[in-house]
Amino acid sequence: MNAITRDAFDTEFRSFLSTFELDVDLATVTAEDNLFDQGVLDSFSVLRVIALVERLRGEPVDLEHAGIESFASISTIYESFIVS
C-alpha cells in the first residue's frame, strides 16, 4: 500500500472533488463535514471516489467491508482506506 499523509490526501482529494460539477464551495467544507449532507458526494460519485482511493492506495478497496458510512467525510475516507 502506498503511504500518503493526511495533508497530502486532503489536497489530492479536494483537487479531485474540484473536477465534479458542484454547487458547493469546497473551501467551506472541513475534513470532518459529512460530504453527503454538504452536497459534495452522492451514491454515484462514490464510485469515482473508490477509483481515486484505489489509485492512491495502490491496491483495490475491499468493498465487502466498505459501507457508505466509510465515505462520510474526508477524514473518514482517509482513516478507512488510506491508513487502514
Phi, psi and omega in degrees: 000137177286141177265135176218136181287162178301316180296317179295321178295316180302314180297313180297317182293318178295322176297317177299314180296331181295345177278348177281152174272092185248151173260025185238137174278108184299337178294338180269353181269121178274168180295341182262347182295145176286117185292333178284315179296327181280352180081018180276316180241153167226179186298331180284322181288342177299328177298321177292322178296319179301317179298319177297312181300318179296322178295316181291323179286328186080015178202160182292154173275134176281097186288343176293334182249010181248109175267170180300331179295340177294344183249016187294323182215167177299318179296318180295319178299314180300311182291325183284325190239331186269316182256003180285000000 
